[in-house]
Amino acid sequence: MLRDPGEPVPVVMTMHDTEEAGMTRALDEIAAVEAVVEPPRMIRIEAL
C-alpha cells in the first residue's frame, strides 16, 4: 500500500518484560514527540 508523503502510519512495538511505571514514562515521552498524531496506547500481553 502506497502512502502520500507526510501521511501518518501506524507503528506497533512489542517489548520485553518491564515494569508498568517504565512503560508509562516511555509512552509519555513518545506522546510528547511532535510527529506523533495520536496518543500512544499500551496493550498488555500476559502469559496464562
WOVEN-V810220 format. One record per backbone hydrogen bond with DSSP energy under -1.0 kcal/mol. CO is the residue of the C=O (numbers start at 0). NH is the residue of the N-H. Records with the same first field share a line. If there is no record, write none. Layout:
CO=NH ; NH
This chain:
3=6
18=22
19=23
20=24
21=25
22=26
23=27
24=28
25=29
26=30
27=31
29=32
32=35
